[in-house]
Amino acid sequence: MIETFKILTGKYDALISPTLITAISCIARSNDLRLQKNRFKYDQRKYCFTNRVVNIWNSLPNYVVSANTTNVFKNRLDKFWQDQEIIYDFKAQIEGTGSRSGVE
């Protein structure tokens, strides 16, 4: 998220940083720097950085993404994520770890 903030606020050179397209929408419950999610047919672009960060970035509140500096953004992001409930099942079965041939 920090790299996304730096890209959107112009901390990196625009010629070498990935292009993130901001969405123009009137959704009341979103932030001002909402990103547009593109659809791709092939997996090469489907799972790249610029497409993976969109859902997480768009879920952030406006007071987090409207920070003036990177350090303020980091502090607000940490405080926001601190209050979020994270559910992770350590005993979950992982699918697809067996042989692909069907014979084990």
C-alpha positions as CSV (number, residue, x, y, z in Angstrom):
1,M,0.0,0.0,0.0
2,I,2.9,2.3,0.7
3,E,4.2,1.9,-2.8
4,T,0.8,2.5,-4.2
5,F,0.6,5.8,-2.2
6,K,4.0,6.9,-3.5
7,I,3.0,6.1,-7.1
8,L,-0.3,8.0,-6.9
9,T,1.2,11.1,-5.1
10,G,4.1,11.4,-7.6
11,K,7.0,10.4,-5.4
12,Y,8.4,8.3,-8.3
13,D,9.3,9.4,-11.8
14,A,6.2,9.1,-13.9
15,L,8.2,7.6,-16.8
16,I,9.3,4.5,-14.9
17,S,6.5,4.0,-12.4
18,P,3.6,1.7,-13.2
19,T,0.4,3.4,-14.4
20,L,-2.5,3.4,-11.9
21,I,-5.7,4.8,-13.3
22,T,-7.9,6.6,-10.8
23,A,-11.7,6.0,-11.2
24,I,-14.1,8.8,-11.5
25,S,-17.1,7.9,-9.5
26,C,-19.6,9.5,-7.1
27,I,-19.7,6.6,-4.6
28,A,-20.1,8.2,-1.1
29,R,-18.3,5.4,0.8
30,S,-15.0,5.4,-1.2
31,N,-11.8,7.4,-1.0
32,D,-10.9,10.3,-3.3
33,L,-8.1,8.3,-4.9
34,R,-10.2,5.3,-5.9
35,L,-8.5,3.1,-8.5
36,Q,-10.1,1.6,-11.6
37,K,-10.0,-2.2,-11.8
38,N,-9.3,-3.5,-15.3
39,R,-10.4,-6.8,-16.7
40,F,-7.8,-9.0,-18.5
41,K,-8.2,-12.2,-20.4
42,Y,-4.8,-13.6,-19.7
43,D,-3.2,-14.4,-16.4
44,Q,-0.1,-12.4,-17.1
45,R,-1.9,-9.1,-16.5
46,K,-4.6,-10.4,-14.2
47,Y,-2.1,-11.0,-11.3
48,C,0.3,-8.1,-11.8
49,F,0.9,-5.5,-9.1
50,T,-1.3,-2.8,-10.6
51,N,-4.3,-5.1,-10.7
52,R,-3.8,-6.8,-7.3
53,V,-3.7,-3.7,-5.2
54,V,-6.9,-2.2,-6.5
55,N,-9.4,-4.0,-4.1
56,I,-7.3,-3.3,-1.0
57,W,-6.6,0.3,-1.9
58,N,-10.3,1.0,-2.7
59,S,-11.3,-0.4,0.7
60,L,-9.2,2.2,2.5
61,P,-11.1,5.2,4.0
62,N,-10.5,8.7,2.7
63,Y,-8.7,9.9,5.8
64,V,-5.9,7.3,5.2
65,V,-5.3,8.0,1.5
66,S,-5.5,11.8,1.8
67,A,-2.3,12.0,3.9
68,N,0.2,14.7,3.1
69,T,3.4,12.7,3.5
70,T,4.4,9.1,3.4
71,N,5.0,8.8,7.1
72,V,1.6,10.2,7.9
73,F,0.1,7.6,5.5
74,K,2.0,4.8,7.2
75,N,0.8,5.8,10.6
76,R,-2.8,6.2,9.5
77,L,-2.7,2.8,7.6
78,D,-1.2,1.1,10.7
79,K,-3.9,2.5,12.9
80,F,-6.7,1.6,10.5
81,W,-5.4,-2.0,10.0
82,Q,-4.9,-2.4,13.7
83,D,-8.6,-2.2,14.2
84,Q,-9.4,-4.6,11.5
85,E,-10.2,-8.2,12.3
86,I,-7.9,-10.7,10.4
87,I,-9.1,-14.2,10.2
88,Y,-6.6,-16.9,9.2
89,D,-7.2,-20.6,9.6
90,F,-3.8,-22.2,10.4
91,K,-5.3,-25.7,10.2
92,A,-6.9,-25.3,6.8
93,Q,-6.2,-28.0,4.2
94,I,-4.2,-26.7,1.3
95,E,-5.6,-27.8,-2.0
96,G,-3.4,-28.8,-4.9
97,T,-0.3,-30.0,-3.1
98,G,-0.6,-33.6,-4.4
99,S,0.6,-35.1,-7.6
100,R,-0.9,-33.7,-10.8
101,S,-1.1,-37.1,-12.4
102,G,-3.7,-38.4,-10.0
103,V,-1.5,-41.2,-8.8
104,E,0.0,-40.7,-5.4
